[in-house]
Amino acid sequence: MSITERIQTYAQLMRLDKPIGILLLLWPMLWGLWFAAQGLPDWHILLIFVLGTVLMRSAGCVINDFADRNIDPHVERTKNRPMAAGRVSKKEALLLATGLSLIAFLLIQPLNQLTILLSVPALFLAGTYPFTKRFFAMPQAYLGIAFSFGIPMAFAAQTDSLPPVIWTLMLANLFWVIAYDTAYAIVDKPDDLKIGIKTSAITLGRFDIAGVMACHACFISIMAAIGQLQHMSAAYYAGLAAATALIGYQYTLIRNRDRALCFKAFLHNNWVGMAVFAGIALDFLIFPH
């Protein structure tokens, strides 16, 4: 394998060719940064967090494929991934994940001590999530906690504090992650049942669609409550209204459990995250707090 081919293979292992995971991790972090700064955050903090998000999502994908190296070959959607296809060794994957995590850790060194301390549980959650599918009935909830850790880190970096709104924002994001990742899990449900791993789509059984929509409803409701707590104005609620409409469209995609349409619904959540962020950013821009 040439150097160019190896770089391309590593990029595929990190899913740089499929940026949806980066975006779904990025939006809640940006919500947190804008709430923490009450508008546009410090530019160097924003840059560090955007780069850190890309690095940690990439590391998480490598760890995930390492953990699933004996499972992915039996799943239609994942059988051609680099590790499943035997194009990357276990040693290479571990070295790559370690290197990405180290770069991300070095990246936050200019930030305050609280942010650096919070990076430790964030790394632990990212590294252990892939293994929860073996024993935890709702691994999507564990992923939700991992995908929410950018929120307290954002507040810590911007304000050097952890105000109570952080935990409410994390709870909202937790429900959103469970919702979209359960729709994602419906895609692999037939394969996962054969293999014997656990997902929320399997645990919820015939109530999987109802579970997705209930989690979305909790997400929007909690975000509306945050709007009240933070004294947000019309632009914020317009963003939530747009997100609600997008979620309504997603229901039309997932209601018949068509695997291709469920995957389309999962990808569509990028627009939900963007709508919420646009509402937050515009609100602080138009109605300074």
Contacts in CASP RR format, 6 or more apart in sequence:
PFRMAT RR
TARGET T0000
AUTHOR 0000-0000-0000
METHOD contacts of the structure
MODEL  1
MSITERIQTYAQLMRLDKPIGILLLLWPMLWGLWFAAQGLPDWHILLIFV
LGTVLMRSAGCVINDFADRNIDPHVERTKNRPMAAGRVSKKEALLLATGL
SLIAFLLIQPLNQLTILLSVPALFLAGTYPFTKRFFAMPQAYLGIAFSFG
IPMAFAAQTDSLPPVIWTLMLANLFWVIAYDTAYAIVDKPDDLKIGIKTS
AITLGRFDIAGVMACHACFISIMAAIGQLQHMSAAYYAGLAAATALIGYQ
YTLIRNRDRALCFKAFLHNNWVGMAVFAGIALDFLIFPH
1 9 0 8 1.000
1 87 0 8 1.000
9 82 0 8 1.000
9 87 0 8 1.000
9 88 0 8 1.000
10 82 0 8 1.000
10 88 0 8 1.000
10 92 0 8 1.000
10 96 0 8 1.000
11 17 0 8 1.000
12 81 0 8 1.000
12 82 0 8 1.000
13 61 0 8 1.000
13 62 0 8 1.000
13 65 0 8 1.000
13 81 0 8 1.000
13 82 0 8 1.000
13 83 0 8 1.000
13 88 0 8 1.000
13 93 0 8 1.000
13 96 0 8 1.000
14 58 0 8 1.000
14 59 0 8 1.000
14 61 0 8 1.000
14 62 0 8 1.000
14 96 0 8 1.000
14 100 0 8 1.000
15 21 0 8 1.000
15 57 0 8 1.000
15 58 0 8 1.000
15 61 0 8 1.000
16 58 0 8 1.000
20 266 0 8 1.000
20 267 0 8 1.000
20 270 0 8 1.000
21 57 0 8 1.000
22 53 0 8 1.000
22 54 0 8 1.000
22 57 0 8 1.000
23 270 0 8 1.000
24 147 0 8 1.000
24 177 0 8 1.000
24 180 0 8 1.000
24 269 0 8 1.000
24 270 0 8 1.000
24 273 0 8 1.000
25 53 0 8 1.000
25 56 0 8 1.000
25 57 0 8 1.000
25 147 0 8 1.000
25 150 0 8 1.000
26 50 0 8 1.000
26 53 0 8 1.000
27 270 0 8 1.000
27 273 0 8 1.000
27 274 0 8 1.000
27 276 0 8 1.000
27 277 0 8 1.000
28 147 0 8 1.000
28 148 0 8 1.000
28 150 0 8 1.000
28 151 0 8 1.000
28 169 0 8 1.000
28 173 0 8 1.000
28 176 0 8 1.000
28 273 0 8 1.000
29 49 0 8 1.000
29 53 0 8 1.000
29 150 0 8 1.000
29 151 0 8 1.000
29 153 0 8 1.000
29 154 0 8 1.000
30 277 0 8 1.000
31 151 0 8 1.000
31 169 0 8 1.000
31 173 0 8 1.000
31 276 0 8 1.000
31 277 0 8 1.000
31 280 0 8 1.000
32 150 0 8 1.000
32 151 0 8 1.000
32 154 0 8 1.000
32 155 0 8 1.000
32 166 0 8 1.000
32 169 0 8 1.000
33 41 0 8 1.000
33 45 0 8 1.000
33 46 0 8 1.000
33 49 0 8 1.000
33 154 0 8 1.000
33 157 0 8 1.000
33 158 0 8 1.000
34 40 0 8 1.000
34 41 0 8 1.000
34 277 0 8 1.000
34 280 0 8 1.000
34 281 0 8 1.000
34 284 0 8 1.000
35 155 0 8 1.000
35 165 0 8 1.000
35 169 0 8 1.000
35 230 0 8 1.000
35 280 0 8 1.000
36 154 0 8 1.000
36 155 0 8 1.000
36 157 0 8 1.000
36 158 0 8 1.000
36 159 0 8 1.000
37 158 0 8 1.000
37 159 0 8 1.000
38 284 0 8 1.000
38 289 0 8 1.000
39 281 0 8 1.000
39 284 0 8 1.000
39 285 0 8 1.000
39 289 0 8 1.000
40 284 0 8 1.000
41 154 0 8 1.000
41 158 0 8 1.000
42 158 0 8 1.000
44 110 0 8 1.000
45 111 0 8 1.000
45 154 0 8 1.000
45 157 0 8 1.000
45 158 0 8 1.000
48 107 0 8 1.000
48 108 0 8 1.000
48 110 0 8 1.000
48 111 0 8 1.000
48 157 0 8 1.000
49 150 0 8 1.000
49 153 0 8 1.000
49 154 0 8 1.000
49 157 0 8 1.000
51 107 0 8 1.000
52 104 0 8 1.000
52 107 0 8 1.000
52 108 0 8 1.000
53 150 0 8 1.000
55 100 0 8 1.000
55 101 0 8 1.000
55 103 0 8 1.000
55 104 0 8 1.000
55 107 0 8 1.000
56 100 0 8 1.000
56 101 0 8 1.000
56 104 0 8 1.000
56 122 0 8 1.000
56 123 0 8 1.000
56 126 0 8 1.000
58 100 0 8 1.000
59 96 0 8 1.000
59 97 0 8 1.000
59 99 0 8 1.000
59 100 0 8 1.000
59 101 0 8 1.000
59 104 0 8 1.000
59 126 0 8 1.000
59 127 0 8 1.000
60 97 0 8 1.000
60 126 0 8 1.000
60 127 0 8 1.000
60 129 0 8 1.000
60 130 0 8 1.000
62 93 0 8 1.000
62 96 0 8 1.000
62 97 0 8 1.000
62 100 0 8 1.000
63 93 0 8 1.000
63 97 0 8 1.000
63 126 0 8 1.000
63 127 0 8 1.000
63 130 0 8 1.000
64 129 0 8 1.000
64 130 0 8 1.000
65 72 0 8 1.000
65 81 0 8 1.000
65 82 0 8 1.000
65 83 0 8 1.000
65 84 0 8 1.000
65 88 0 8 1.000
65 93 0 8 1.000
66 83 0 8 1.000
66 90 0 8 1.000
66 93 0 8 1.000
66 94 0 8 1.000
66 97 0 8 1.000
66 130 0 8 1.000
67 130 0 8 1.000
67 131 0 8 1.000
68 78 0 8 1.000
68 83 0 8 1.000
68 84 0 8 1.000
68 130 0 8 1.000
68 133 0 8 1.000
69 83 0 8 1.000
69 84 0 8 1.000
69 90 0 8 1.000
69 93 0 8 1.000
71 78 0 8 1.000
71 195 0 8 1.000
71 197 0 8 1.000
72 78 0 8 1.000
72 79 0 8 1.000
72 81 0 8 1.000
72 83 0 8 1.000
72 84 0 8 1.000
73 79 0 8 1.000
73 84 0 8 1.000
73 85 0 8 1.000
74 191 0 8 1.000
74 194 0 8 1.000
74 195 0 8 1.000
75 188 0 8 1.000
75 191 0 8 1.000
75 192 0 8 1.000
75 195 0 8 1.000
76 191 0 8 1.000
77 187 0 8 1.000
77 188 0 8 1.000
77 191 0 8 1.000
78 84 0 8 1.000
78 188 0 8 1.000
79 85 0 8 1.000
82 88 0 8 1.000
83 93 0 8 1.000
101 123 0 8 1.000
104 119 0 8 1.000
105 119 0 8 1.000
105 123 0 8 1.000
108 115 0 8 1.000
108 116 0 8 1.000
108 119 0 8 1.000
108 157 0 8 1.000
109 116 0 8 1.000
111 156 0 8 1.000
111 157 0 8 1.000
112 156 0 8 1.000
112 157 0 8 1.000
112 160 0 8 1.000
114 156 0 8 1.000
114 160 0 8 1.000
114 161 0 8 1.000
114 162 0 8 1.000
115 153 0 8 1.000
115 156 0 8 1.000
115 157 0 8 1.000
118 149 0 8 1.000
118 152 0 8 1.000
118 153 0 8 1.000
118 156 0 8 1.000
119 153 0 8 1.000
121 149 0 8 1.000
122 146 0 8 1.000
122 149 0 8 1.000
122 150 0 8 1.000
122 153 0 8 1.000
125 142 0 8 1.000
125 145 0 8 1.000
125 146 0 8 1.000
125 149 0 8 1.000
126 146 0 8 1.000
128 142 0 8 1.000
129 139 0 8 1.000
129 142 0 8 1.000
129 143 0 8 1.000
129 146 0 8 1.000
132 139 0 8 1.000
132 142 0 8 1.000
133 139 0 8 1.000
133 197 0 8 1.000
133 198 0 8 1.000
133 199 0 8 1.000
134 197 0 8 1.000
134 198 0 8 1.000
135 198 0 8 1.000
136 142 0 8 1.000
136 198 0 8 1.000
137 198 0 8 1.000
137 200 0 8 1.000
137 203 0 8 1.000
138 178 0 8 1.000
138 198 0 8 1.000
138 200 0 8 1.000
138 203 0 8 1.000
139 198 0 8 1.000
139 199 0 8 1.000
139 200 0 8 1.000
140 177 0 8 1.000
140 178 0 8 1.000
140 181 0 8 1.000
140 182 0 8 1.000
140 185 0 8 1.000
140 199 0 8 1.000
140 200 0 8 1.000
141 174 0 8 1.000
141 178 0 8 1.000
141 200 0 8 1.000
143 177 0 8 1.000
143 181 0 8 1.000
144 173 0 8 1.000
144 174 0 8 1.000
144 177 0 8 1.000
144 178 0 8 1.000
144 181 0 8 1.000
145 170 0 8 1.000
145 174 0 8 1.000
147 173 0 8 1.000
147 177 0 8 1.000
148 169 0 8 1.000
148 170 0 8 1.000
148 173 0 8 1.000
148 174 0 8 1.000
148 177 0 8 1.000
149 170 0 8 1.000
151 166 0 8 1.000
151 169 0 8 1.000
151 170 0 8 1.000
151 173 0 8 1.000
152 162 0 8 1.000
152 166 0 8 1.000
152 170 0 8 1.000
155 161 0 8 1.000
155 162 0 8 1.000
155 163 0 8 1.000
155 166 0 8 1.000
156 162 0 8 1.000
165 226 0 8 1.000
165 229 0 8 1.000
165 230 0 8 1.000
168 222 0 8 1.000
168 225 0 8 1.000
168 226 0 8 1.000
168 229 0 8 1.000
169 226 0 8 1.000
171 222 0 8 1.000
172 218 0 8 1.000
172 219 0 8 1.000
172 222 0 8 1.000
172 223 0 8 1.000
172 226 0 8 1.000
173 219 0 8 1.000
175 215 0 8 1.000
175 216 0 8 1.000
175 218 0 8 1.000
175 219 0 8 1.000
175 222 0 8 1.000
176 215 0 8 1.000
176 216 0 8 1.000
176 219 0 8 1.000
176 269 0 8 1.000
176 272 0 8 1.000
176 273 0 8 1.000
178 200 0 8 1.000
178 215 0 8 1.000
179 211 0 8 1.000
179 212 0 8 1.000
179 213 0 8 1.000
179 215 0 8 1.000
179 216 0 8 1.000
179 219 0 8 1.000
179 269 0 8 1.000
180 212 0 8 1.000
180 265 0 8 1.000
180 266 0 8 1.000
180 269 0 8 1.000
180 272 0 8 1.000
181 200 0 8 1.000
181 266 0 8 1.000
182 199 0 8 1.000
182 200 0 8 1.000
182 201 0 8 1.000
182 204 0 8 1.000
182 208 0 8 1.000
182 211 0 8 1.000
182 212 0 8 1.000
182 215 0 8 1.000
183 212 0 8 1.000
183 250 0 8 1.000
183 254 0 8 1.000
183 262 0 8 1.000
183 265 0 8 1.000
183 266 0 8 1.000
184 262 0 8 1.000
184 263 0 8 1.000
184 266 0 8 1.000
185 192 0 8 1.000
185 199 0 8 1.000
185 200 0 8 1.000
185 201 0 8 1.000
185 202 0 8 1.000
186 201 0 8 1.000
186 208 0 8 1.000
186 254 0 8 1.000
186 257 0 8 1.000
186 259 0 8 1.000
186 262 0 8 1.000
187 259 0 8 1.000
187 262 0 8 1.000
187 263 0 8 1.000
187 266 0 8 1.000
188 199 0 8 1.000
188 201 0 8 1.000
189 199 0 8 1.000
189 201 0 8 1.000
189 202 0 8 1.000
192 198 0 8 1.000
192 199 0 8 1.000
192 201 0 8 1.000
192 202 0 8 1.000
193 202 0 8 1.000
200 208 0 8 1.000
201 208 0 8 1.000
204 210 0 8 1.000
204 211 0 8 1.000
208 257 0 8 1.000
209 251 0 8 1.000
209 254 0 8 1.000
209 255 0 8 1.000
209 257 0 8 1.000
212 254 0 8 1.000
213 247 0 8 1.000
213 251 0 8 1.000
216 247 0 8 1.000
216 250 0 8 1.000
220 240 0 8 1.000
220 243 0 8 1.000
220 244 0 8 1.000
220 247 0 8 1.000
223 240 0 8 1.000
223 243 0 8 1.000
223 276 0 8 1.000
224 237 0 8 1.000
224 240 0 8 1.000
226 232 0 8 1.000
227 236 0 8 1.000
227 237 0 8 1.000
230 289 0 8 1.000
231 289 0 8 1.000
232 280 0 8 1.000
232 283 0 8 1.000
233 283 0 8 1.000
233 286 0 8 1.000
233 287 0 8 1.000
234 283 0 8 1.000
234 287 0 8 1.000
235 279 0 8 1.000
235 282 0 8 1.000
235 283 0 8 1.000
235 285 0 8 1.000
235 286 0 8 1.000
235 287 0 8 1.000
236 279 0 8 1.000
236 280 0 8 1.000
236 282 0 8 1.000
236 283 0 8 1.000
238 279 0 8 1.000
238 282 0 8 1.000
239 275 0 8 1.000
239 276 0 8 1.000
239 278 0 8 1.000
239 279 0 8 1.000
240 275 0 8 1.000
240 276 0 8 1.000
240 279 0 8 1.000
242 275 0 8 1.000
242 278 0 8 1.000
243 272 0 8 1.000
243 273 0 8 1.000
243 275 0 8 1.000
243 276 0 8 1.000
246 268 0 8 1.000
246 271 0 8 1.000
246 272 0 8 1.000
246 275 0 8 1.000
247 272 0 8 1.000
249 268 0 8 1.000
250 265 0 8 1.000
250 268 0 8 1.000
250 269 0 8 1.000
250 272 0 8 1.000
253 261 0 8 1.000
253 262 0 8 1.000
253 264 0 8 1.000
253 265 0 8 1.000
253 268 0 8 1.000
254 261 0 8 1.000
254 262 0 8 1.000
254 265 0 8 1.000
END
